[in-house]
Amino acid sequence: MRKSIIIVLLLLILSNCSMNIRKETDFLKGTFDYSDKIHISYEIHGNGNSTIVFLHGFGASVETWRDIQSPLSKGNRLIFLDLKGFGLSSKPDDGKYSLEDQAEIILAFLKAHNLHDITLVGHSYGGAVALFTYLRDRSGHAHGIIRRLVFIDAAAYVQEFPFFIDILRKPVINWVVMNFIPTQLVVSFTLHYLFHDKSKLSEERIIRYAESFNQSGCYNSFVECARQIVPANPDSITALIKTIAVPTLIIWGANDPAIPLKQGQRLYQDIQNSKLVIIPNCGHIPHEESPEESVDAILNFLEQ
């Protein structure tokens, strides 16, 4: 009897180990060593022939894509990166947090992994990084490795700062907010502002963002990214937007309070080969607030 119980327990342990192994092989989690001090965390999901790279918004991480991850991974290889200064990526106090700095790291990652025919997706701040990455890619090659762009409520033009960026750009005030106000309260207030349909904002989502905010070094990296968010030559970048030649999908929440819809419409007018999908009753983060509509828009775009 005792021997039978031991055998059953061993089988249960082995079964559990087997389940854990399968779960871990569902995706690849890795780190790209850009330099001795800069290590970029990333995840790869799916094993299709089409490669889609995702860049999150300000204060977010790879966690922001969880709602659209599963349906898009069928037939595609999805690569999610934590930008420098966010998520699990390094947050060095080196002062190099401009959009150009971020784009240089992303392009180095793409080349180091020998990626080609890429669809580059960028949300909000990540949309600005995606734009700079594309322009840098095309500056060295007539036919770069980025073949499609997807801008989701992207920060493509200079505009009035949303309140959370404005606060981070103000000395003393930013320190007080980041060090004395409970992180979960800051996150909850910000997400309630960004979501149009507040009923879709769960406590789990708030906690998920708060965990990212609590990473060591976030105060410095958030402040530096906010301080350097405006490029040195905004007018020339605006002119270069009109030179984008690859197929481009623009997804926008109709009720975005941070980057108004008119910015998405302007982007659509400036990019000749582009399509604009406006999601009604949706705020600044469509892939979290309206994931089904966002997935449909991306899949239809890829099929074309």
N, C-alpha and C positions, 0 to 999 in steps of 0.2 A: 504493500500500500504506500509506504513512505517513498519507495523508489518510483512509483507511478506519479506521485505528486511532484517529485523533483523533475521528472521528465516533462511533465506538463508545464511547470514553471520555466524550464529551459526553452521549450517551444514558444511560450509566450514572449520571452525575452528576445529570442531570435526573430520572431514575427514582428515585434516592435522595432527592432534594429532594421529589418528589411523595409518597413514602412518609412522610417526616417531617411534611409538611403534614397528611396524613390522620391520623397519630397525634395531632398536636396538636389537631385538630378533634374528636377523639373525646370530649373533655371541655373544660370551661372552667376555667381557674385564675385567680383574681382576688384582689384585696385590698379590703376594706371599710374606709374611713377613718372611724372612729368619732370621732376627734379628731386634733389635730395630732401627738399622741404615741402614739396607740393605733390600730394598723392590724391588722385581722383577716384572716388568710389563709383562703381557702376554695376548694373545688372543686365544680363542678356536673357530674354525669354523667347521661346519659339525657335524653329529651325528652318524657316522657309527661305526661298531664294531672294526675296525682296527685303532690303535692310532699311529699317526706319529708326532714326536716332531722335531721342526726346530730350529737350532742355526745359527745365521747370522755371517757374516764376520766382520773384523775390521772396525770400523767407521760406520757400518751399523746399522739396527734396524729391527723390524718386517716388516717395509715397503718394504724391499728388496724382500719379497716373494709374493707381490701382483699379479704379472703376472701369477703365477702358482697356486694361492690360490683356485680360483673357480673350475677349472677342477679336482683338487685333492680332494676337499671336498666332492665330490659325492661318498658316500659309505665309507668314512673315517672320523675320527675325527682328525682334525689338530690342533696342539698346537704350537703357535709361541711365543718365549720368547725374550725379550730384555736382553742380557747379562749384568751382573753388569758393570757399567761404560758407558753403551751405551743406546741410545734411551731414554725411559721414566723411566728406572730403576735407582736406587740410584747410586750416584757417590761419596761415602765417601772418605775422605782423610785418609785412614787407612793403606795404603801400601800393602794391600792384593789383588793383581791383577795377581797372577800367574795362570797358566793353572790348577794347582791343586786346587787353591782357587775357580776358576770358576766351575770346575767339581764337587766340593763338594756341591756347591749351586744347580746345576742342579740335582744332584742325590737326594738331600733333597727335591726339588720340586716334582720330580717323585714319591718319597715315600709318601710325604705328601698328594698327590692326588690319592694314591693307584693305580698307573698305572702299568700295566703288559703287556707283549708281545709287547714291544715298538719297533717301527722302528725309529731310531735316525738319523736325517739328519744334517750334519754340512758343512758349506761352509767356505773355507779359514781358517781364525782364528777360526771360529766356528767348523771347522773340527778337529782342534787340541783339542778343548774343548770336542768335541764328543768322540774323541779317549781316552782322559783321563777319561771321565765319564764312558765309557765302561770298561776300565781297573780297575777303582775303583769299579764298580759294580761287576765285576767278581772276584775281590780279596777277597770279603766277601762271595760269593756264587758260587757254581759250575755251577748253571744254573741261571744267573742273570735275571733281568727284561728287559734288552735290548736284543731283539731277532734278530734284523736286523740292519745293518749300511748302510748309504748312505754318501759317501764322495764326495763333489763337490769341485774340485780344492783345496783340503785340504792341510793345512800346517802341514804335518806329519813328515817331516824330517828337520834337521838343514840345512840351505842354506844361500846364500847371501841375505841380506834383500832387499825387494823392496824399492824404494827411499822414500816413505812416512813413512815407518817404521824406516828407517835409520835416517831421519830428526828428528823424534820424540824422538829418543834415544840420540840426541845431545843437551846438555844444551845450553841455550841462543838462539841457532838457532831455537829450537822448540818453545820457548816463542815468538820470533819475528814472526815466521810463523803463530802461532795460535792467536796472538793478533794484528798484524798490517796488515796482508794481508787479504783482504775481503774473508769471508768464501765461498761465492759462487764461487769466482775465484779459490780458493784452491780445492774445490770439482770438479769444471768443469775440471781443469787441470788433476786431479787424475783420474776421470772417463774416460776422453778421452784417457788416458794412458791404462786403464784397458779394455776398449771396443775395439774389433778388427774392427767391423763395426760401424764407428762413426755416420752413418746415423740413427742408432737405439737409439742414446743417445739424448733424448728430453730435453727441458728446464724444463719441469715439473719434470722429474727424478732428475735433478740437484738440483732443489729447494727442493725436498723431502729430499735429502741427507743433504743439507745445514741446513734445519730445525733441523735435528738430531744433527749436529755439534754445533748448537747454544745453546744447552741445558746447563744450569748452571753446572759447575764442569767438563766439558768435557776436558779442558786443562789438569787437573791433572790426570783424569782417562785414557785418551789417552796415555799420557806420561808413566804412570805406567804400563799399559798393554804392551806397546812397550818395555819398559825397562825389563820387566819380561817374555817376550815372549819365551825365550829359557829356557827349563826346566833344573833343576840342574843336572840331570842325563840323557842326551840325548842318550847316547849309550845304556843304559839299556831299554829306551823306544823304540828305534829302534828294539832291540831284542824282546821286548814284542809284537810288531806289528805282528810278525810272529806267535804268539800264538792265534791270533783272530780266533775264531771258528765259529762265526755266519755268515750267508749269507751276503755278502757285495757287494754293488753296488758302482762303482767308475765312476763318471762323470767328464769329463775334456774338457775344451776348447782347441782345437788344437793349438790355437795361443796365449795362456796365456803368457803375458809378466812378470807377477809377480811370479808365481809358474810354472815353465816350465813343459811341458807334460811328460818329462822324470821322473819327480817325481811321476806322476800318474801311469806311467808304472812300476816304482819301487814298488809302493804300490800294484799294481796288482800281481806282482811276489812274494811279501812277504806274501800276504794273500791268503791262499790256496783256500778257498771257495769264490772267488770273480769274478766279471764281470766288464770289463772296457768298457765304452761307450765314444768314442771320438767324440766330436761335431765339425765338420769342420767350418772354417771361424768364429771362436768364441774365445773371449778373456777370461778374468778371472771370469766373472760372468754369466755363462750359463743360469741360471734361469731368468735372466733379458734380456740378449742379444738374447738367443735362447730358449724361454720358452716352445714352443711346443715340441721341441726335448727333453727338460729336463723332461717334463711331461710324454711323451711317454716312456722314459727310466725308470722312477720311477714306472709307472703303470705296465709295462711289468715285472719289477723286483718283484713287489708285487704279481702279478698273479702267478709267479713261486713258 
